[in-house]
Structure formats: C-alpha cells, structure tokens
Amino acid sequence: MDYMNETGRIFDIQRFSVHDGPGIRTIVFLKGCFLRCRWCCNPESQEFAVQNMVVGGKTKVMGEDITVDKVLREVAKDRVYYKRSGGGMTLSGGECFFQPKFMQALLCGAKDIGINTAIETTSFSPYEKIEQALPYIDYYLMDVKHMNSAKHKAFTGVENGLILENASKLARDAKNLVIRVPVIPGFNDTEQEISDIAAFAVSLKTVEELHLLPYHRLGKDKYIGLGRDYLMGDAPLLEQVKIDSLRRTAEKSGLSVIIGG
C-alpha cells in the first residue's frame, strides 16, 4: 500500500507500556507540537526539527525520519502481547496532529494488520483533520488542561477555545473518548478547577472516564540537556492527600476517575 512508504519524524518508540490506553502497548512518539506547556515532560518533542540533547553526559540525536512500514514492523513485534492484554499501538508526542498525514497512515496501517490503536492528543487542530483520522482510532485520549482560556494560554502558549470546541464534536464522533487532566501545581490543582473540568467532561455525555495525571519532574533533566530553562522551577510535587482530595472532587461528577493512565 502507498501509505506504508509515508515518512514522518519520531523521537522514540517505547515498548511494553501499560499507560496511554488499555493493555500492553507500544507508544510511538511523534515530533512537533503546537503547545508549549511549562511542565512538558518531553521537551524534545516540541520542536519538529532534529535536535541534539545531552543524556547521561552523552549527546543523543532526538528525531528520526522513518517510514510507516518501519514503524509498524517494530510495533508488530509485540502482537502476541497485544492480543493477550487487549493492547496495541498508541501515538503520542509532541502532538500527533502536528503530522496529520503521517499519523493517519500509521493508524490505517495498524488497523490493516489487526492492531488496536489509540492516540494521546491535545486536539489543537482543525476538526477536518481529526475527523479524517477517527475511523482508525479505537481509543481517543484527550487532554483538557483548564477551562479558563487566559490561564490556559499563560501556561501552554495557546487559548483553549478550539480544544473545547473539538471536544464537543469528538463526544459525538469518537469511539471511546477519555478526558485526561495533567494536574499541575499553581495551574489547575484546586478543587474548583478540577470540578470545572469534570463538569465539562460530564457535559460531553459520551465520556465515562476522567484520568488525573499528577505532576512529576521526570523531564527536568531533558531541559538541561537541551540547554533550556525548566519553567516549572521548584514547583512542589502533589502530596497524596491532595491527589485523593481532587479525585473525590472529580468523582462527584459521576465519572469514573482514574489516577494515572
């Protein structure tokens, strides 16, 4: 098939993941993103350009141009684990809609060889590009970071209007839409902010799960390796008692609330 020769740019393929979708999954990380979230744990994903990043004292090239065929050969190695666990391939980033043609070719190719698909996305994209990919997406994992557009822009670089508009359309059109919330100190970690997001998720009607993803600093060294400032500074990690409180707040909406995922 022609789409098997479609070329895109990735920066990693992670096998045996139990996050970003059900079962055991292989995560394909695409280069490029429209947002600049202060807490991003994959800063090497933000620029589409191939970059050098110092990792463990050694310089590593972040970014590889690769065909759909080559990616799917790697993904297919773990087909037996997908079958046993209900897993499959998840596209992440960056933002996979930054490379919509490559993304759709990967999804189409995976479905053609019988592999379950998921994407992890901000959905900051023209809806026509999203709509074209939906037939090939089994699980649609969508970040909703904040309901206040000005605060959203201050921490991510973009307003949230398009994202919320697309969420409403996805509730109608997507299979298995899950709303995910990165819970970030000083950004959206109050009970009111989480309650507002949960209320929005409930309003989408078809959403049954809300995932709360507590802030961590696992990407901090990557900023140093890229020669960039880490804009979260010394923001504290969320204490378990607060995470539990926010979970209970979100559960008042009637949604099934999962920490992590």
N, C-alpha and C positions, 0 to 999 in steps of 0.2 A: 504494500500500500504506500502511496506517496507520502502520507503523513509520518511514516516511520523514518523518513530522511529529514524531517523538520528539525532544525537546530535551534537550541536555546542556550541560556547561560545559567549554570547552577554553581553553588559553592560547597554543597555537601550532599551525601546520601547516607542516611542513618538507618541501619537495620535493627531489627528486634526491639522496636519501640512499643511501649504499651500506653502511649499517650496519643493525642490528636486523632481520635477515632477508636472504634471498638477493636478488640483483639490485638494480636501481634501485627505490627505494621512496619513498613519501610517508608521513611519520610524523605522526600526529595525537596531540597531547599533551593528555591529559585532566587536569582539575583535581581535586585531592583525593588524599590518601594516608593510610594507616593507620600508616605508619612515619615516624620522624624520624631518618634516617641522618645521622650527623655530617658525612659527606662529600658529601651530595647536591648534584649539580651543577645541579639545577633547584629551588631552594628556593621559587620562586614556584608550584611545583606542589603543595606540601604542604597548604596551606590551600584548602578548597573556595571560600572567599569570594573575590570580586573584590578585587584589591589594586592599589595604586599602587607602582611600582618605578622608581627613578631609573636611567636607562640613558643613558650618554654625556651627562650633565648635563640630560637632559630626562625629565620624568615620563611613564611609559608605563603604561597600564591593562593589568593582567595578569588576564585572564579574560573570556570572551565566551560568552554563551548562544546556541546555534546549533542548527539542526535537522540531522537526519541527511541530509536532501536537500541542504542547502547544503554540508555537508562532502563528500559524495560527488561533487557537481558539481566541486569543487576537485580531489579525488583523481582523477577520471576524465580530467582534462586530460592526464595523462601515460600514458594507457593504452597508447600505442604503445611507450613505453619499457619498460613492464612486460612486454609481450609479447616484446620482443626479448631482454630480460635475465633473464626469469623472476622479476621483481619484483612489487610490489604495494603494498598498504597495511599499515602497522604501527600498532597502537595502543600508546601509551606514556603516561607521566605524569610525576609522580604514579603512581597505581596505578589501572589501568583498572577493576578490580573495585570501586573506590570508587563508581563509577556503573554498576552491572551492567546495568540496563535499557537505558541509552543505548549502552553498549559492545556489547551483543548486537544491538541494532538496527543499529549501524554495520556490524558483521560480517556480519549477514544481508543487509543492503543491498548490501554489496560483493560477496558471493557471487552475489547475484541478477543483478548486471551483469557477472559474469565476471572479477572482480578477486581475485587471490590475497591471502590475509590472514595476518597474524602479530600476536602480542601480546608485549610485554615486561612482565613481571609478577613480583611477589614471591609471588603466590599466597596471600597472607594473607587468606583469605576462606572462608566456609562452602563446603564442597565442592559442595553442590547448585547454587550459583550458577555455579561453574566448569563443572560437568557440563552445565548448560543451554547454555553457550556453545561447548563443544567441537566440535559438528558444523560450526561455521562458522569454525574456526581451522585453517589449514594448517600454521603453524609456531608452536610454543609455546616461547618463550624465557623461562626461569625462573631467577631469581636464587637461588642458595644461598650465603649470605654467611658462615656459620660453623656448625660442628657443636656448639659449646658454647652452651647456651641462655642462661646467665648473661652471658657476654660479648656474645652477640647482643643481649640486652636492653640492656646498658650502652651500646652504640654505636648501636642503632636504635630503642630505646624499647619493643620487644616481644620476647617469647621466641620461640624457633624451632620449638616443637613442632607447631603447626598447619601451618607451612610444610613441614616434613619429612614429616608425615603426608600432606599433599596431594601432595607429590612422588611418594610411593609409589603413590598412586592414579592419578596422571597417567601414570606409566610404563605402566600397564595400559590407559588410556583415550585418551590424547592422540596425535595424529599429530605426528611429527617433534618430539619433546621434546628440547630443548637446555638443558643446565645452564650458567649463566653465573656467574662469580665476580668481583665487583669486588675487586681486590687492594689493600688499604688498609694503609699503614704503621701499625704498632702495634696493628692489629686482627687481620689474618689473613695476614700476609706471611711467615710462617715455613714452612719445608719441611714440618713436621709438620701444620700447619693445612691447607695445600693438599693434602697427601697424604690427610688425613682426608676432605676434601670429595670428592676424586677417588674414594676408596674407596666413599663413599656413592653417588656417581653411577654407578659400575660396578654396585653392588648393585641399581640400578633396572632392570637387564637390557636395556631397550629404548633406553637413552641411548648414543649413539655419539660425540657431540661434547661437549667441555668448553671453554668460552671463558673466558680470563683477561683481565679488563679492568683494566689498570693505573691506579692513582690519578692524577688530574690536578687542577689548581686552576682550571679554566676557569669554575667557578661562583662563585668567591670574590667577585668584584665585585657579583654579584647580592645577596649577603647585605648588603653595604654599601648597595646601592640600596634594600633593604627595611628598612634600619635594624636589622639583626640581627647578632649575633656569628657569626663563622665558627669553629665549634668544632674544626676540624682545626688551627687555629693555623698554625704554620710547619712542619708535618709535611713531611719531605723527599719529593721525587719518587723513585720507584724507579729505580735505575740499571739499565741494560740488562743488565749481567752478572747481576743478581739476577733480573730477569724471565726471562732464559734459564734460570737455575737452577731457578726454580719451574716453568717449562714442562717441563723434563726430569723433575722430580719427578712432575708430574701425568701425564706420558706413561708412567711405569712402571705405571700402572693399565691400560694397553692402550687407553685412549681416544685419539681424535684431538683434539689440543689446539691451539686457535687463540688467538693473542694479538689482542685486539680482537674486532670482530664485532658 
